[in-house]
Amino acid sequence: MEIGVFSKVYARKSCDEAFSDIAKDGIYDIQFNFETIGKDPLPDQVEEELLNQIVAASLKHGIRIAALSGTFNMIDPDPARKQEAIRQFEYQCYLAHRIHAPIITLCTGSKNENKWKWDDRNLLEESYQELLDTTRIILEHARKYDIILGVEPEPTNVINTPKKARRYLDDIHDERLKIVMDGANLFTGKNIGRMDETLEESFDLLGKDVCLAHGKDVYMENGNTVYTGSGMGKINFPLFVGLLQKYGYEGPIIMHGLKEEDVPSCRDYLKGVIDGNLH
């Protein structure tokens, strides 16, 4: 199991510069986001020359692009905006195919104008059915370009628990729909005291469908959830990594929610966990 990082942690003028600095930190797996090089995260158009440069930089520095970030609000309360995002998602699939990224990562969205904020309408059955409708459409785009969709359960989204994620996977029943397992997203102030039980229950439900793992950490501060780098919060990473291994996950753990200056210490912490030196 290798250690990776969100590429936008290394914001640079070019992919060659970003990938060079990532490799210098001993990291060779990334989740790519076009924000890395100052582009919109979901660009409407990317010059073919720039795509060539991304692929060339990847080969030059030995960087594997494990996934492309393609997050949009899948149940956007603005119907026109949602339809435009669905239309545009086909281009994201093309971009992923073009830069040799096998996975596009997604969240399921919220009925709030901000897809990262809670709305009570997320609990409605009609919101869930809307998510299914959106998913079935974008799966056709994914199929066209041979892409896996990695969906991340989020506390503020319509799919906000492992149990709901299990229902979602079962209802869609498509081998191209998988799970991005981010341990930090499994916790709020209500259940962070049940760390081990929550991790084990989550993997019992979703472990066999994980296509990508995130190494974000979490802790509570004044009643608020704070995300941070691996080993800087409360996640039991030895258990998290052990569960990934138990269910046969062989991909990278993508560090997330950290500052660039924290990369070396978080990398070393995760390496110690993976090597079995931390318990």
N, C-alpha and C positions, 0 to 999 in steps of 0.2 A: 504494500500500500504506500503510495507516494504522497507528498505534501504539495499542494498547489495554492494558488492565490487568485483573488479577483484582480484582473489586470488594471482596473481603474485606480487601485491603490497606488500604482505607478503612473500617474498622469504625466505625459510627455508630449513633445511636439511630433514625434514619429513613433511608429511601431518598432523600428529598429532600435531606437534609444530605449524604449520601454522594455522590450524583450531582452535587450542586452543587460539592463540593470536587474531584471528579474532573475536571469541566469547567474549573474554575479552573486546573488543572494542564495544560490544553490537550489533554485526552484525551477522546475521544468514542465509544470502543468498549470494551466490557467483556465478561468472562466472569462471569456473575452467580452468586453463592453466597449462600444465605439466612443464612449466618453473618455476612454484612455487617451485618445488622440484629439480630444476637443470637439468631437462630433456629437450630434444628437444621439441618445441611446437607441432610438428606433429611427434611423435615417430613412428618408424617402428615396434618396439616391446616393449611391457611393460610386465614385469613378472606378472604372475597371483597373486603372493603373494603381490606385490605392489598394484594391483587393490583391493585386499581384504583389505589392509591397508587403502586405500582411503575411501572405503565404511565404514569401522569400525570407522575411525576418524570422518567421517560425522555424523554417528549415535551417537558417544560418545559426541560430542560437539554441537549437534543439528544444524549442518550446512546443509542447503539445497543447492544442486548443481543445480542451475537454468539452466545452459548451459555449454557447453564445447567449448572452442575456437578451431576452425578448419580451420582458414583462409588460403587460398592458392590463387594463381593467376589463375583465371578461364579463362583468355584469354592470358595466357603466350605466349610471342613471340617465345619461344623455344618449338616447338611441342612435342619433346621427353620429356622434363621436365613437360609439361602440362599433357601428357598421364600418366606419372609416378605418378603425384599428384592425378589424377583422380582414378588410380588404388589404391593408398594408402588411398584414402578417405573412401573406404569401411571399412578399419580397424579403422578409426576414428569413424565411426558409431558404430562399435562393442564396442569400448572403451566407447563411450557415453552411450550406452545401459548398459554396464557392471557397470558403476559408477552411474547409475540411473539419468543421465542428459537427459532431454527430448528434448533439443534443441542443435544444433550445429550452432555456429555463423560463418558467412562468409562475405567476401567482394567480389565484382564482378571482380576486377582485372584491370590491365592496360597493354597496349602494350609496356610499358617501362619495362626494365629488373627488375626494382624495382616496385613492385605492388603498392607502396604508392606514386609513382611519375607520373605526367601527361605525356601523349603522345598524339599528335594530331590524331593518328590513332584510339584513343578511340571513336572519333566522326563518324567513318565509319560504315555504315550499316553492312558491313561484320563482323566487330568486335562484333556488337550486336548479329548477327545471330550465331556467334561462341559461345557467352555466352549462348544463348538458347540451343545450342547443348550440351555444358558441363553440364548445369543445368539438362537437361533431363536424362543424364547418372547418375549423382550423386543422383538424386531423386529416382532412382531404389535402390541404396544402402540404402538411408534413409528409404524407404518403407520396406525393408527387416528387419530393426532393429527398426521400429516404432519411427523414429526420425523426428522432425520438423527442417527445414533449415531456420535459421534466417539471412536474408541478409541485410547488412548495406550499404545504399547509402553513397558514399565517394566523396569528391570534386575532387579527382584525378583519380577516377575510371570510367569505361565505364558507369556505372549507377551512375551518379553524381548529379542528381536532383530528387525531388519527382515525377515530371511529367514522367521522364524516368522510375522510379521505378514502377509507376502505369502501364505503358505500359508493363513492364517486367512481373509483376504479372498477368496481363490480358492475355498476350501471352502464358505464361506457364500454367496458369489456373489449378493449383494443390493446394489442401488444405494444403499440407505439406510445401509449400513455403510461408514464412511470412517475416515481416519486423522487424529489430532491429532499433528502433527509438532513434537516438542520436542527440539531438538538435544542438550540436556544429558542427556536420558534414553538417548541412544545410546552413552554413554561410561561406562566403569569404568576402574580403574587398569590394566587389561589392554590397552585399546585407545586410551587418550587420546593416546598418542604417534602414532597414525595418524589425526589429526584430519581432514585434507582427504579422504583416501581413504575414511574411514568415512562422512563426510557424502555424498560423491558416490555411494558404493555404496547408501546408504540411500535417496537420492532416485531412483536408478535403479530400485529395487524398488517404491517407494511414492509417488513424486512425483505421479503422476497421480491418486492417491486422497486427497490431503490436503484436508481440509475446514476445518481450523483450524491456525494456527501459534502456538506458544508461544515466548516470548523468554527463557526461563530460561537461566542460565549455570552453569558447573561448573568446579571445580578439585579437585585432590587435596591432602589435608593429613594427614600422618602415616599414609598408606595408606588414608585414608577419603575417600569422596566428599562434597564440600561443594557445595550448590547456592546460587546467589546471583543478583544482578540482571544484566541485559544489560550486557556490557562490563566486568564485574568478575571474570571468570574466563577460561577458555581457549578458549571457542567461537570459531571463525572466522566471525563474523557477516557480514562481507562475502560470503563464500562461501555461507553459509546463506541469506541474502537473495537472492543471485544465483540459487541453485538454486530457491527458491520462484518467482522470476520466470520462470525457464526453463520450469518446468512449469505456468505459467499461473495461479498462485495470486494471487487478487485480494482476499483478506480481510485482516483485521488481524493484526498480531503482538502477542499478548497477553503483556505483561510479567508475570513470575511469579517467585516465590522471592526477593522483595526486600522491604525495609522501606519504609514510606511516605516517610521522609525521603530515600530513594535514588531515588524516582520521577523528579524533575527531571533528574538526571544521566544515569540510564538512558534516559529518553525522548530526551534530546538526543543521546546516543550512537547510539541506533537511528535517529534522524532523520538523523544524519550518514551512517550506513551506507546508508539507503534513498536519500538524495539523491546518493549516489556520492562524498561528500566524504572518506570513510574507506575505506582499502583494506588 
